[in-house]
Amino acid sequence: FGNMAAGMIISSMVYYGLGSVAAMLNISIPIFSVGIPAILSLYFDLFSGVVQAYVFIMLTMVYVGNEIAE
């Protein structure tokens, strides 16, 4: 839970940070406020959560497999 919450917090910080930089530089291209944060959100929210779920599932399968074998 902590890693997924941290990914959400990092994505939010990047979103607000790039939005404020775009506003400060008076850039009307939405790549700074929408494009880049969307790509980073895919990594921090989805990919990181999927990898973590995969690792925990594999660890659980190994643990249960070892207990059943005995």
mmCIF file as gemmi writes it, N, C-alpha and C atoms, coordinates in Angstrom:
data_model
loop_
_atom_site.group_PDB
_atom_site.id
_atom_site.type_symbol
_atom_site.label_atom_id
_atom_site.label_alt_id
_atom_site.label_comp_id
_atom_site.label_asym_id
_atom_site.label_entity_id
_atom_site.label_seq_id
_atom_site.pdbx_PDB_ins_code
_atom_site.Cartn_x
_atom_site.Cartn_y
_atom_site.Cartn_z
_atom_site.occupancy
_atom_site.B_iso_or_equiv
_atom_site.pdbx_formal_charge
_atom_site.auth_seq_id
_atom_site.auth_asym_id
_atom_site.pdbx_PDB_model_num
ATOM 1 N N . PHE Axp A 1 ? 0.823 -1.193 0 1 0 ? 1 A 1
ATOM 2 C CA . PHE Axp A 1 ? 0 0 0 1 0 ? 1 A 1
ATOM 3 C C . PHE Axp A 1 ? 0.865 1.253 0 1 0 ? 1 A 1
ATOM 4 N N . GLY Axp A 2 ? 1.949 1.207 0.726 1 0 ? 2 A 1
ATOM 5 C CA . GLY Axp A 2 ? 2.814 2.383 0.829 1 0 ? 2 A 1
ATOM 6 C C . GLY Axp A 2 ? 3.45 2.755 -0.497 1 0 ? 2 A 1
ATOM 7 N N . ASN Axp A 3 ? 3.888 1.758 -1.253 1 0 ? 3 A 1
ATOM 8 C CA . ASN Axp A 3 ? 4.5 2.044 -2.547 1 0 ? 3 A 1
ATOM 9 C C . ASN Axp A 3 ? 3.485 2.617 -3.53 1 0 ? 3 A 1
ATOM 10 N N . MET Axp A 4 ? 2.269 2.088 -3.512 1 0 ? 4 A 1
ATOM 11 C CA . MET Axp A 4 ? 1.248 2.611 -4.426 1 0 ? 4 A 1
ATOM 12 C C . MET Axp A 4 ? 0.829 4.015 -4.026 1 0 ? 4 A 1
ATOM 13 N N . ALA Axp A 5 ? 0.728 4.287 -2.724 1 0 ? 5 A 1
ATOM 14 C CA . ALA Axp A 5 ? 0.398 5.633 -2.267 1 0 ? 5 A 1
ATOM 15 C C . ALA Axp A 5 ? 1.53 6.607 -2.605 1 0 ? 5 A 1
ATOM 16 N N . ALA Axp A 6 ? 2.772 6.158 -2.477 1 0 ? 6 A 1
ATOM 17 C CA . ALA Axp A 6 ? 3.903 7.014 -2.835 1 0 ? 6 A 1
ATOM 18 C C . ALA Axp A 6 ? 3.902 7.323 -4.325 1 0 ? 6 A 1
ATOM 19 N N . GLY Axp A 7 ? 3.538 6.348 -5.155 1 0 ? 7 A 1
ATOM 20 C CA . GLY Axp A 7 ? 3.435 6.597 -6.593 1 0 ? 7 A 1
ATOM 21 C C . GLY Axp A 7 ? 2.379 7.638 -6.91 1 0 ? 7 A 1
ATOM 22 N N . MET Axp A 8 ? 1.262 7.598 -6.199 1 0 ? 8 A 1
ATOM 23 C CA . MET Axp A 8 ? 0.206 8.59 -6.407 1 0 ? 8 A 1
ATOM 24 C C . MET Axp A 8 ? 0.676 9.975 -5.963 1 0 ? 8 A 1
ATOM 25 N N . ILE Axp A 9 ? 1.396 10.041 -4.866 1 0 ? 9 A 1
ATOM 26 C CA . ILE Axp A 9 ? 1.891 11.333 -4.372 1 0 ? 9 A 1
ATOM 27 C C . ILE Axp A 9 ? 2.931 11.904 -5.326 1 0 ? 9 A 1
ATOM 28 N N . ILE Axp A 10 ? 3.828 11.069 -5.824 1 0 ? 10 A 1
ATOM 29 C CA . ILE Axp A 10 ? 4.832 11.549 -6.778 1 0 ? 10 A 1
ATOM 30 C C . ILE Axp A 10 ? 4.177 12.034 -8.062 1 0 ? 10 A 1
ATOM 31 N N . SER Axp A 11 ? 3.176 11.289 -8.548 1 0 ? 11 A 1
ATOM 32 C CA . SER Axp A 11 ? 2.466 11.717 -9.757 1 0 ? 11 A 1
ATOM 33 C C . SER Axp A 11 ? 1.778 13.056 -9.544 1 0 ? 11 A 1
ATOM 34 N N . SER Axp A 12 ? 1.18 13.256 -8.386 1 0 ? 12 A 1
ATOM 35 C CA . SER Axp A 12 ? 0.524 14.527 -8.084 1 0 ? 12 A 1
ATOM 36 C C . SER Axp A 12 ? 1.525 15.672 -8.014 1 0 ? 12 A 1
ATOM 37 N N . MET Axp A 13 ? 2.676 15.415 -7.399 1 0 ? 13 A 1
ATOM 38 C CA . MET Axp A 13 ? 3.697 16.459 -7.315 1 0 ? 13 A 1
ATOM 39 C C . MET Axp A 13 ? 4.225 16.834 -8.692 1 0 ? 13 A 1
ATOM 40 N N . VAL Axp A 14 ? 4.438 15.836 -9.549 1 0 ? 14 A 1
ATOM 41 C CA . VAL Axp A 14 ? 4.901 16.114 -10.916 1 0 ? 14 A 1
ATOM 42 C C . VAL Axp A 14 ? 3.838 16.884 -11.677 1 0 ? 14 A 1
ATOM 43 N N . TYR Axp A 15 ? 2.57 16.491 -11.528 1 0 ? 15 A 1
ATOM 44 C CA . TYR Axp A 15 ? 1.474 17.168 -12.224 1 0 ? 15 A 1
ATOM 45 C C . TYR Axp A 15 ? 1.404 18.641 -11.834 1 0 ? 15 A 1
ATOM 46 N N . TYR Axp A 16 ? 1.398 18.912 -10.54 1 0 ? 16 A 1
ATOM 47 C CA . TYR Axp A 16 ? 1.31 20.307 -10.084 1 0 ? 16 A 1
ATOM 48 C C . TYR Axp A 16 ? 2.585 21.092 -10.383 1 0 ? 16 A 1
ATOM 49 N N . GLY Axp A 17 ? 3.728 20.442 -10.266 1 0 ? 17 A 1
ATOM 50 C CA . GLY Axp A 17 ? 4.988 21.122 -10.554 1 0 ? 17 A 1
ATOM 51 C C . GLY Axp A 17 ? 5.109 21.524 -12.009 1 0 ? 17 A 1
ATOM 52 N N . LEU Axp A 18 ? 4.813 20.619 -12.925 1 0 ? 18 A 1
ATOM 53 C CA . LEU Axp A 18 ? 4.889 20.955 -14.343 1 0 ? 18 A 1
ATOM 54 C C . LEU Axp A 18 ? 3.801 21.946 -14.748 1 0 ? 18 A 1
ATOM 55 N N . GLY Axp A 19 ? 2.647 21.868 -14.11 1 0 ? 19 A 1
ATOM 56 C CA . GLY Axp A 19 ? 1.59 22.842 -14.376 1 0 ? 19 A 1
ATOM 57 C C . GLY Axp A 19 ? 1.997 24.237 -13.954 1 0 ? 19 A 1
ATOM 58 N N . SER Axp A 20 ? 2.653 24.351 -12.813 1 0 ? 20 A 1
ATOM 59 C CA . SER Axp A 20 ? 3.084 25.675 -12.36 1 0 ? 20 A 1
ATOM 60 C C . SER Axp A 20 ? 4.239 26.204 -13.199 1 0 ? 20 A 1
ATOM 61 N N . VAL Axp A 21 ? 5.129 25.315 -13.656 1 0 ? 21 A 1
ATOM 62 C CA . VAL Axp A 21 ? 6.216 25.746 -14.54 1 0 ? 21 A 1
ATOM 63 C C . VAL Axp A 21 ? 5.651 26.244 -15.864 1 0 ? 21 A 1
ATOM 64 N N . ALA Axp A 22 ? 4.656 25.536 -16.41 1 0 ? 22 A 1
ATOM 65 C CA . ALA Axp A 22 ? 4.031 25.97 -17.659 1 0 ? 22 A 1
ATOM 66 C C . ALA Axp A 22 ? 3.323 27.303 -17.475 1 0 ? 22 A 1
ATOM 67 N N . ALA Axp A 23 ? 2.685 27.515 -16.329 1 0 ? 23 A 1
ATOM 68 C CA . ALA Axp A 23 ? 2.015 28.789 -16.072 1 0 ? 23 A 1
ATOM 69 C C . ALA Axp A 23 ? 3.026 29.916 -15.881 1 0 ? 23 A 1
ATOM 70 N N . MET Axp A 24 ? 4.138 29.62 -15.23 1 0 ? 24 A 1
ATOM 71 C CA . MET Axp A 24 ? 5.162 30.629 -14.996 1 0 ? 24 A 1
ATOM 72 C C . MET Axp A 24 ? 5.825 31.055 -16.306 1 0 ? 24 A 1
ATOM 73 N N . LEU Axp A 25 ? 6.046 30.094 -17.199 1 0 ? 25 A 1
ATOM 74 C CA . LEU Axp A 25 ? 6.666 30.411 -18.481 1 0 ? 25 A 1
ATOM 75 C C . LEU Axp A 25 ? 5.658 30.848 -19.539 1 0 ? 25 A 1
ATOM 76 N N . ASN Axp A 26 ? 4.376 30.851 -19.167 1 0 ? 26 A 1
ATOM 77 C CA . ASN Axp A 26 ? 3.284 31.253 -20.05 1 0 ? 26 A 1
ATOM 78 C C . ASN Axp A 26 ? 3.262 30.388 -21.319 1 0 ? 26 A 1
ATOM 79 N N . ILE Axp A 27 ? 3.369 29.089 -21.134 1 0 ? 27 A 1
ATOM 80 C CA . ILE Axp A 27 ? 3.328 28.132 -22.226 1 0 ? 27 A 1
ATOM 81 C C . ILE Axp A 27 ? 1.908 27.583 -22.322 1 0 ? 27 A 1
ATOM 82 N N . SER Axp A 28 ? 1.314 27.707 -23.487 1 0 ? 28 A 1
ATOM 83 C CA . SER Axp A 28 ? -0.068 27.249 -23.644 1 0 ? 28 A 1
ATOM 84 C C . SER Axp A 28 ? -0.147 25.821 -24.195 1 0 ? 28 A 1
ATOM 85 N N . ILE Axp A 29 ? 1.001 25.188 -24.458 1 0 ? 29 A 1
ATOM 86 C CA . ILE Axp A 29 ? 1.008 23.811 -24.951 1 0 ? 29 A 1
ATOM 87 C C . ILE Axp A 29 ? 0.684 22.888 -23.772 1 0 ? 29 A 1
ATOM 88 N N . PRO Axp A 30 ? -0.313 22.033 -23.909 1 0 ? 30 A 1
ATOM 89 C CA . PRO Axp A 30 ? -0.707 21.197 -22.758 1 0 ? 30 A 1
ATOM 90 C C . PRO Axp A 30 ? 0.213 20.011 -22.496 1 0 ? 30 A 1
ATOM 91 N N . ILE Axp A 31 ? 1.356 19.939 -23.157 1 0 ? 31 A 1
ATOM 92 C CA . ILE Axp A 31 ? 2.258 18.806 -22.937 1 0 ? 31 A 1
ATOM 93 C C . ILE Axp A 31 ? 2.827 18.817 -21.52 1 0 ? 31 A 1
ATOM 94 N N . PHE Axp A 32 ? 3.042 20 -20.948 1 0 ? 32 A 1
ATOM 95 C CA . PHE Axp A 32 ? 3.584 20.088 -19.591 1 0 ? 32 A 1
ATOM 96 C C . PHE Axp A 32 ? 2.539 19.804 -18.525 1 0 ? 32 A 1
ATOM 97 N N . SER Axp A 33 ? 1.285 20.146 -18.804 1 0 ? 33 A 1
ATOM 98 C CA . SER Axp A 33 ? 0.264 19.962 -17.771 1 0 ? 33 A 1
ATOM 99 C C . SER Axp A 33 ? -0.535 18.679 -17.945 1 0 ? 33 A 1
ATOM 100 N N . VAL Axp A 34 ? -0.472 18.046 -19.124 1 0 ? 34 A 1
ATOM 101 C CA . VAL Axp A 34 ? -1.246 16.828 -19.341 1 0 ? 34 A 1
ATOM 102 C C . VAL Axp A 34 ? -0.381 15.688 -19.867 1 0 ? 34 A 1
ATOM 103 N N . GLY Axp A 35 ? 0.429 15.926 -20.869 1 0 ? 35 A 1
ATOM 104 C CA . GLY Axp A 35 ? 1.159 14.866 -21.561 1 0 ? 35 A 1
ATOM 105 C C . GLY Axp A 35 ? 2.193 14.157 -20.721 1 0 ? 35 A 1
ATOM 106 N N . ILE Axp A 36 ? 3.136 14.89 -20.19 1 0 ? 36 A 1
ATOM 107 C CA . ILE Axp A 36 ? 4.216 14.29 -19.399 1 0 ? 36 A 1
ATOM 108 C C . ILE Axp A 36 ? 3.69 13.656 -18.112 1 0 ? 36 A 1
ATOM 109 N N . PRO Axp A 37 ? 2.809 14.315 -17.352 1 0 ? 37 A 1
ATOM 110 C CA . PRO Axp A 37 ? 2.279 13.655 -16.146 1 0 ? 37 A 1
ATOM 111 C C . PRO Axp A 37 ? 1.48 12.388 -16.445 1 0 ? 37 A 1
ATOM 112 N N . ALA Axp A 38 ? 0.825 12.333 -17.601 1 0 ? 38 A 1
ATOM 113 C CA . ALA Axp A 38 ? 0.061 11.125 -17.938 1 0 ? 38 A 1
ATOM 114 C C . ALA Axp A 38 ? 1 9.952 -18.162 1 0 ? 38 A 1
ATOM 115 N N . ILE Axp A 39 ? 2.1 10.185 -18.837 1 0 ? 39 A 1
ATOM 116 C CA . ILE Axp A 39 ? 3.07 9.108 -19.079 1 0 ? 39 A 1
ATOM 117 C C . ILE Axp A 39 ? 3.711 8.657 -17.77 1 0 ? 39 A 1
ATOM 118 N N . LEU Axp A 40 ? 4.082 9.607 -16.925 1 0 ? 40 A 1
ATOM 119 C CA . LEU Axp A 40 ? 4.681 9.246 -15.636 1 0 ? 40 A 1
ATOM 120 C C . LEU Axp A 40 ? 3.678 8.557 -14.724 1 0 ? 40 A 1
ATOM 121 N N . SER Axp A 41 ? 2.414 8.931 -14.837 1 0 ? 41 A 1
ATOM 122 C CA . SER Axp A 41 ? 1.376 8.293 -14.034 1 0 ? 41 A 1
ATOM 123 C C . SER Axp A 41 ? 1.219 6.833 -14.419 1 0 ? 41 A 1
ATOM 124 N N . LEU Axp A 42 ? 1.355 6.539 -15.702 1 0 ? 42 A 1
ATOM 125 C CA . LEU Axp A 42 ? 1.296 5.139 -16.126 1 0 ? 42 A 1
ATOM 126 C C . LEU Axp A 42 ? 2.377 4.323 -15.44 1 0 ? 42 A 1
ATOM 127 N N . TYR Axp A 43 ? 3.561 4.896 -15.325 1 0 ? 43 A 1
ATOM 128 C CA . TYR Axp A 43 ? 4.64 4.163 -14.673 1 0 ? 43 A 1
ATOM 129 C C . TYR Axp A 43 ? 4.418 4.06 -13.166 1 0 ? 43 A 1
ATOM 130 N N . PHE Axp A 44 ? 4.245 5.201 -12.516 1 0 ? 44 A 1
ATOM 131 C CA . PHE Axp A 44 ? 4.203 5.206 -11.05 1 0 ? 44 A 1
ATOM 132 C C . PHE Axp A 44 ? 2.953 4.527 -10.504 1 0 ? 44 A 1
ATOM 133 N N . ASP Axp A 45 ? 1.824 4.655 -11.176 1 0 ? 45 A 1
ATOM 134 C CA . ASP Axp A 45 ? 0.585 4.094 -10.644 1 0 ? 45 A 1
ATOM 135 C C . ASP Axp A 45 ? 0.327 2.678 -11.14 1 0 ? 45 A 1
ATOM 136 N N . LEU Axp A 46 ? 0.427 2.457 -12.421 1 0 ? 46 A 1
ATOM 137 C CA . LEU Axp A 46 ? 0.057 1.154 -12.963 1 0 ? 46 A 1
ATOM 138 C C . LEU Axp A 46 ? 1.212 0.156 -12.962 1 0 ? 46 A 1
ATOM 139 N N . PHE Axp A 47 ? 2.3 0.482 -13.613 1 0 ? 47 A 1
ATOM 140 C CA . PHE Axp A 47 ? 3.392 -0.474 -13.77 1 0 ? 47 A 1
ATOM 141 C C . PHE Axp A 47 ? 3.989 -0.872 -12.426 1 0 ? 47 A 1
ATOM 142 N N . SER Axp A 48 ? 4.224 0.082 -11.571 1 0 ? 48 A 1
ATOM 143 C CA . SER Axp A 48 ? 4.802 -0.206 -10.264 1 0 ? 48 A 1
ATOM 144 C C . SER Axp A 48 ? 3.87 -1.086 -9.432 1 0 ? 48 A 1
ATOM 145 N N . GLY Axp A 49 ? 2.579 -0.815 -9.452 1 0 ? 49 A 1
ATOM 146 C CA . GLY Axp A 49 ? 1.61 -1.623 -8.717 1 0 ? 49 A 1
ATOM 147 C C . GLY Axp A 49 ? 1.498 -3.036 -9.256 1 0 ? 49 A 1
ATOM 148 N N . VAL Axp A 50 ? 1.558 -3.178 -10.577 1 0 ? 50 A 1
ATOM 149 C CA . VAL Axp A 50 ? 1.475 -4.506 -11.187 1 0 ? 50 A 1
ATOM 150 C C . VAL Axp A 50 ? 2.713 -5.336 -10.849 1 0 ? 50 A 1
ATOM 151 N N . VAL Axp A 51 ? 3.876 -4.732 -10.913 1 0 ? 51 A 1
ATOM 152 C CA . VAL Axp A 51 ? 5.104 -5.456 -10.571 1 0 ? 51 A 1
ATOM 153 C C . VAL Axp A 51 ? 5.086 -5.873 -9.103 1 0 ? 51 A 1
ATOM 154 N N . GLN Axp A 52 ? 4.638 -4.993 -8.241 1 0 ? 52 A 1
ATOM 155 C CA . GLN Axp A 52 ? 4.591 -5.326 -6.824 1 0 ? 52 A 1
ATOM 156 C C . GLN Axp A 52 ? 3.579 -6.439 -6.56 1 0 ? 52 A 1
ATOM 157 N N . ALA Axp A 53 ? 2.433 -6.393 -7.202 1 0 ? 53 A 1
ATOM 158 C CA . ALA Axp A 53 ? 1.439 -7.46 -7.035 1 0 ? 53 A 1
ATOM 159 C C . ALA Axp A 53 ? 1.986 -8.791 -7.542 1 0 ? 53 A 1
ATOM 160 N N . TYR Axp A 54 ? 2.699 -8.767 -8.657 1 0 ? 54 A 1
ATOM 161 C CA . TYR Axp A 54 ? 3.294 -9.99 -9.204 1 0 ? 54 A 1
ATOM 162 C C . TYR Axp A 54 ? 4.3 -10.595 -8.222 1 0 ? 54 A 1
ATOM 163 N N . VAL Axp A 55 ? 5.14 -9.77 -7.641 1 0 ? 55 A 1
ATOM 164 C CA . VAL Axp A 55 ? 6.141 -10.265 -6.694 1 0 ? 55 A 1
ATOM 165 C C . VAL Axp A 55 ? 5.463 -10.874 -5.473 1 0 ? 55 A 1
ATOM 166 N N . PHE Axp A 56 ? 4.44 -10.219 -4.935 1 0 ? 56 A 1
ATOM 167 C CA . PHE Axp A 56 ? 3.771 -10.764 -3.751 1 0 ? 56 A 1
ATOM 168 C C . PHE Axp A 56 ? 3.015 -12.049 -4.073 1 0 ? 56 A 1
ATOM 169 N N . ILE Axp A 57 ? 2.447 -12.153 -5.268 1 0 ? 57 A 1
ATOM 170 C CA . ILE Axp A 57 ? 1.769 -13.391 -5.654 1 0 ? 57 A 1
ATOM 171 C C . ILE Axp A 57 ? 2.772 -14.532 -5.77 1 0 ? 57 A 1
ATOM 172 N N . MET Axp A 58 ? 3.918 -14.259 -6.376 1 0 ? 58 A 1
ATOM 173 C CA . MET Axp A 58 ? 4.93 -15.306 -6.511 1 0 ? 58 A 1
ATOM 174 C C . MET Axp A 58 ? 5.461 -15.739 -5.145 1 0 ? 58 A 1
ATOM 175 N N . LEU Axp A 59 ? 5.698 -14.792 -4.252 1 0 ? 59 A 1
ATOM 176 C CA . LEU Axp A 59 ? 6.162 -15.155 -2.905 1 0 ? 59 A 1
ATOM 177 C C . LEU Axp A 59 ? 5.119 -15.988 -2.165 1 0 ? 59 A 1
ATOM 178 N N . THR Axp A 60 ? 3.852 -15.646 -2.32 1 0 ? 60 A 1
ATOM 179 C CA . THR Axp A 60 ? 2.787 -16.407 -1.675 1 0 ? 60 A 1
ATOM 180 C C . THR Axp A 60 ? 2.714 -17.817 -2.245 1 0 ? 60 A 1
ATOM 181 N N . MET Axp A 61 ? 2.853 -17.956 -3.562 1 0 ? 61 A 1
ATOM 182 C CA . MET Axp A 61 ? 2.804 -19.276 -4.183 1 0 ? 61 A 1
ATOM 183 C C . MET Axp A 61 ? 3.967 -20.151 -3.709 1 0 ? 61 A 1
ATOM 184 N N . VAL Axp A 62 ? 5.143 -19.566 -3.584 1 0 ? 62 A 1
ATOM 185 C CA . VAL Axp A 62 ? 6.291 -20.34 -3.103 1 0 ? 62 A 1
ATOM 186 C C . VAL Axp A 62 ? 6.069 -20.767 -1.655 1 0 ? 62 A 1
ATOM 187 N N . TYR Axp A 63 ? 5.574 -19.873 -0.836 1 0 ? 63 A 1
ATOM 188 C CA . TYR Axp A 63 ? 5.343 -20.192 0.574 1 0 ? 63 A 1
ATOM 189 C C . TYR Axp A 63 ? 4.29 -21.299 0.712 1 0 ? 63 A 1
ATOM 190 N N . VAL Axp A 64 ? 3.18 -21.171 0.011 1 0 ? 64 A 1
ATOM 191 C CA . VAL Axp A 64 ? 2.126 -22.172 0.094 1 0 ? 64 A 1
ATOM 192 C C . VAL Axp A 64 ? 2.616 -23.493 -0.5 1 0 ? 64 A 1
ATOM 193 N N . GLY Axp A 65 ? 3.351 -23.439 -1.585 1 0 ? 65 A 1
ATOM 194 C CA . GLY Axp A 65 ? 3.901 -24.659 -2.186 1 0 ? 65 A 1
ATOM 195 C C . GLY Axp A 65 ? 4.834 -25.39 -1.253 1 0 ? 65 A 1
ATOM 196 N N . ASN Axp A 66 ? 5.635 -24.666 -0.507 1 0 ? 66 A 1
ATOM 197 C CA . ASN Axp A 66 ? 6.537 -25.297 0.457 1 0 ? 66 A 1
ATOM 198 C C . ASN Axp A 66 ? 5.776 -25.926 1.619 1 0 ? 66 A 1
ATOM 199 N N . GLU Axp A 67 ? 4.71 -25.31 2.051 1 0 ? 67 A 1
ATOM 200 C CA . GLU Axp A 67 ? 3.942 -25.849 3.167 1 0 ? 67 A 1
ATOM 201 C C . GLU Axp A 67 ? 3.12 -27.069 2.744 1 0 ? 67 A 1
ATOM 202 N N . ILE Axp A 68 ? 2.624 -27.092 1.528 1 0 ? 68 A 1
ATOM 203 C CA . ILE Axp A 68 ? 1.84 -28.237 1.05 1 0 ? 68 A 1
ATOM 204 C C . ILE Axp A 68 ? 2.741 -29.445 0.839 1 0 ? 68 A 1
ATOM 205 N N . ALA Axp A 69 ? 3.952 -29.233 0.368 1 0 ? 69 A 1
ATOM 206 C CA . ALA Axp A 69 ? 4.865 -30.33 0.087 1 0 ? 69 A 1
ATOM 207 C C . ALA Axp A 69 ? 5.254 -31.098 1.342 1 0 ? 69 A 1
ATOM 208 N N . GLU Axp A 70 ? 5.269 -30.448 2.459 1 0 ? 70 A 1
ATOM 209 C CA . GLU Axp A 70 ? 5.631 -31.123 3.703 1 0 ? 70 A 1
ATOM 210 C C . GLU Axp A 70 ? 4.418 -31.791 4.256 1 0 ? 70 A 1
